[in-house]
Amino acid sequence: MKHLALLVVAALTISCAYKEKISLEQYRPQVHFSPQHNWINDPNGLVYLDGEYHLFYQYNPYGTTWGHMSWGHAVSTDLVNWEELSVAIEEYLDPTTGDSTMIFSGTTAVDVNNSTRLCTKPGCLISIYTSHLHRDNQGLRQHQSLAYSNDKGRTWKRYNNNPVLDIDRKDFRDPKVFWYPKHEKWIMALVIPDLYKVQLYESKDLLAWNLMSEFGPAGDTLRIWECPDLFELPVEGQPGKTHWVLSLSGSHPAGSTFVGMQYFVGEFDGTTFSSTQTQPRYVDFGKDYYAGIVFNNIKDRTIMLGWVNNWTYANQIPTSKWRGMFSIPRELGLKETAAGLRLTQHPVKEWALTHVEELKSISELQSQTFELEVELREGGGIHLFKSGTEQTTIGLRDGKLFLDRTKSGRVDFHNDFSSVESVAIEPKPEKLTVRIMADQSVIEVFTADGLYTITDQVFPTHTNPGVEVFGGAEVKKIWNSGRKELIN
């Protein structure tokens, strides 16, 4: 079944001239992935194989709020146009006891050498996920289980001897697995959420796992830790130099009310991750970027995808037959700054496919899906989705980049949704160039060579693009945006 996330009635001409798209569903993003129906949260099992990017994700097949967690599935050849497939790994009941097991977050890897002996030929897909067991007389229990696919993810079988890792704990989840070629072994990073610990395991066959080391508590421990990832990144401008990054989902820079992501820069020797970092560093300074992980099996670049939503109000956002979307895929790097090594994030180069037509004036914008490059000056900014007193404002004030959604339209569905996000830019700038992607109900902002990002949902009550600058801000580039082709 083909992906219906666009739901538009016009196509691009061969010359790529822009034709106005009419959204058939309020708030449906046009260039971010959202499911045709129902609820999604964390991206899972991101992997590249034979020309296809696979996106698995937490999915409720039965409703628009959290529950019945299974793995949804979509594929793409370009990280922009996605085809939604049938549910990959489903919640199941034990036929004897009636116990329910939900399929929580995890990883998909390509078993190139058939180390599991589950592949009919080398290179099948192996998914390791948290099996969330609900047993009425014993409560909850989480362990790690395995499923495999020999047809590029179209059908899946659960391993007969699940679970493959069990330490008899209620909270023990979110395995991220990758191949470590130096030691010719698989590495698994997962969390004990309430203890703020990441555990690192090793395996030769993806089936038997041995504990190597632990990291934490460290950094921000205001909320439980979730969705760890461990990856190596090059340092910009320093050929051959790399460091390792451990990313985690947990607290937000604004405090414990909201969730967000933090990261640690350090070293990994195949057994232990270590970091001298003492203060938290955050991946995104908006309220709506969570559970980001990177794709497995991609050479020469590291790409992260995150869930666009926040647990504080995720079940209440005012969309209709679907809830949740995923961010722009972001290519990651490291940059040496006066404050030390910092993570950088840029939209993947393929995102240029969404540029339908470059415009000369903001008055030519025809929909609420567009991209801008704007030069902000101290005290100035830009209003997006403006109509009357309704607007979302991005600006520069006292050296801080901010996004104000207090007047953005629907802010009444939850008491904590209305907010202003900000981040101090170092060194303090008098002017700042920002790249803004707006897509119906989401705004992603990138600035300072990718050192700072803000991701927020907004829910305008109108369909007017309504862009207005103030305080000396200047729009440098403008694009009407859309997908390369419409999939019905």
Secondary structure, DSSP 8 states (H G I E B T S, - for coil): ----SS--S----TT--------SSTT--SSS---SSEEEEEEEEEEEETTEEEEEEEEETT-SSS-S-EEEEEEESSSSSEEE---SB--EE-TTT--EEEEEEEEEEEETT-TTS--SSSSEEEEEEEEEEEETTTEEEEEEEEEEESSTTSS-EE-TT--SEEEEESS-EEEEEEEETTTTEEEEEEEEGGGTEEEEEEESSSSS-EEEEEE-S-S--SS--EEEEEEEEEBTTSTT-EEEEEEEEEEETTEEEEEEEEEEEEEE-SS-EE----S-EES-SSSS-EEEEE-BS--S--EEEEEE--TTTGGG-S-SSEE-EE---EEEEEEEETTEEEEEEEE-GGGGGGEEEE-S-GGG--SSEEEEEEEEETT-EEEEEEETTEEEEEEEETTEEEEE-TTSS---SSTTT--EEEEE-SS--SEEEEEEEEESSEEEEEETTTTEEEEEE---SS-----EEETT-EEEEEEEE--SS---
